[in-house]
Amino acid sequence: MIYRHWFLSVILGLGISLGTHSNLRAESPDTAPVELKALITQIDAAANRQDLERIKSLYSDQYVTADGLMLDKFTQGLQQLWKKYPDLNYTTELLSWEKNGTGWIAETLTTLKGTHQDSGRKIQLEGKIKSRQTFQGDKLIRQEILSEETRLTSGEDPPEVTVNLPETVKVGESFDFDVIVSEPLSDDLLAGMAMSEQVESNRYLDPATMQLELLQSGGLFKRISPIENPQNRWLSAILVRSGGITIVTHRVRIVE
């Protein structure tokens, strides 16, 4: 069985920072400037209305991610996601902020939920992305994803899973990616696949293909070999049982 999975972080509108982050003192969200809170609210509102022109007006024309994704590709992906999940809902919480010259750096947590119908099958999406956003004037100029996780489920009884995975790993260190089924399987068969791939711009609109295999245990357990240079990677897994399907994708940052 082959399943084509979809990575969602870009289509949230949450890119990767192009620059370095200075060590400024983070302030409480309660003390954030009204203008900063308004910008974050406006981005959420435009996304929930699926107002592409308003989204473009809130992003810098020079917006580009470290993955090599330009603004035009980002908006193309956004349109595809909205078409696929017409009821997609975004909620962003401001966690902390810092003054940065004439702008601000804000750390936020965005939660999204949506549903998609595919050949009569209902697919539910849930995602959480923690990011560091840099605003200059009334524009979002760059962003850095600090953590990312998305979950797709389908069926009346999709596998309930727990994911064990570090958010950051040092260059040259191996690590484990464990996706454990929470409930007993009894006589139910379980199939699945886990994979690791580097975050690259071409993968946003052309995701990889996963080949399923029957599993002999209640989950997937994958050792990731040491990676010798700093990068971001997607760790994905799909688990299938008679009652449904669960797909998870998490981002891991490989750092010096």
Secondary structure in CASP SS format (residue, H / E / C, confidence):
PFRMAT SS
TARGET T0000
AUTHOR 0000-0000-0000
METHOD secondary structure of the structure
MODEL  1
M C 1.00
I E 1.00
Y E 1.00
R E 1.00
H C 1.00
W C 1.00
F C 1.00
L C 1.00
S H 1.00
V H 1.00
I H 1.00
L H 1.00
G C 1.00
L C 1.00
G C 1.00
I C 1.00
S C 1.00
L C 1.00
G C 1.00
T C 1.00
H C 1.00
S C 1.00
N C 1.00
L C 1.00
R C 1.00
A C 1.00
E E 1.00
S C 1.00
P H 1.00
D H 1.00
T H 1.00
A C 1.00
P C 1.00
V H 1.00
E H 1.00
L H 1.00
K H 1.00
A H 1.00
L H 1.00
I H 1.00
T H 1.00
Q H 1.00
I H 1.00
D H 1.00
A H 1.00
A H 1.00
A H 1.00
N H 1.00
R H 1.00
Q C 1.00
D C 1.00
L H 1.00
E H 1.00
R H 1.00
I H 1.00
K H 1.00
S H 1.00
L H 1.00
Y E 1.00
S C 1.00
D C 1.00
Q C 1.00
Y C 1.00
V E 1.00
T C 1.00
A C 1.00
D C 1.00
G C 1.00
L C 1.00
M E 1.00
L H 1.00
D H 1.00
K H 1.00
F H 1.00
T H 1.00
Q H 1.00
G H 1.00
L H 1.00
Q H 1.00
Q H 1.00
L H 1.00
W H 1.00
K H 1.00
K H 1.00
Y C 1.00
P C 1.00
D C 1.00
L C 1.00
N E 1.00
Y E 1.00
T E 1.00
T E 1.00
E E 1.00
L E 1.00
L E 1.00
S E 1.00
W E 1.00
E E 1.00
K E 1.00
N E 1.00
G C 1.00
T C 1.00
G E 1.00
W E 1.00
I E 1.00
A E 1.00
E E 1.00
T E 1.00
L E 1.00
T E 1.00
T E 1.00
L E 1.00
K E 1.00
G E 1.00
T E 1.00
H E 1.00
Q E 1.00
D E 1.00
S C 1.00
G C 1.00
R E 1.00
K E 1.00
I E 1.00
Q E 1.00
L E 1.00
E E 1.00
G E 1.00
K E 1.00
I E 1.00
K E 1.00
S E 1.00
R E 1.00
Q E 1.00
T E 1.00
F E 1.00
Q E 1.00
G C 1.00
D C 1.00
K E 1.00
L E 1.00
I E 1.00
R E 1.00
Q E 1.00
E E 1.00
I E 1.00
L E 1.00
S E 1.00
E E 1.00
E E 1.00
T E 1.00
R E 1.00
L E 1.00
T E 1.00
S E 1.00
G C 1.00
E C 1.00
D C 1.00
P C 1.00
P C 1.00
E C 1.00
V E 1.00
T E 1.00
V E 1.00
N E 1.00
L C 1.00
P C 1.00
E C 1.00
T E 1.00
V E 1.00
K E 1.00
V C 1.00
G C 1.00
E C 1.00
S C 1.00
F E 1.00
D E 1.00
F E 1.00
D E 1.00
V E 1.00
I E 1.00
V E 1.00
S C 1.00
E C 1.00
P C 1.00
L C 1.00
S C 1.00
D C 1.00
D C 1.00
L C 1.00
L C 1.00
A E 1.00
G E 1.00
M E 1.00
A E 1.00
M E 1.00
S E 1.00
E E 1.00
Q E 1.00
V C 1.00
E C 1.00
S H 1.00
N H 1.00
R H 1.00
Y H 1.00
L H 1.00
D C 1.00
P C 1.00
A C 1.00
T E 1.00
M E 1.00
Q E 1.00
L C 1.00
E E 1.00
L E 1.00
L C 1.00
Q C 1.00
S C 1.00
G C 1.00
G E 1.00
L E 1.00
F E 1.00
K E 1.00
R E 1.00
I E 1.00
S C 1.00
P C 1.00
I C 1.00
E C 1.00
N C 1.00
P C 1.00
Q E 1.00
N E 1.00
R E 1.00
W E 1.00
L E 1.00
S E 1.00
A E 1.00
I E 1.00
L E 1.00
V E 1.00
R E 1.00
S C 1.00
G C 1.00
G E 1.00
I E 1.00
T E 1.00
I E 1.00
V E 1.00
T E 1.00
H E 1.00
R E 1.00
V E 1.00
R E 1.00
I E 1.00
V E 1.00
E C 1.00
END
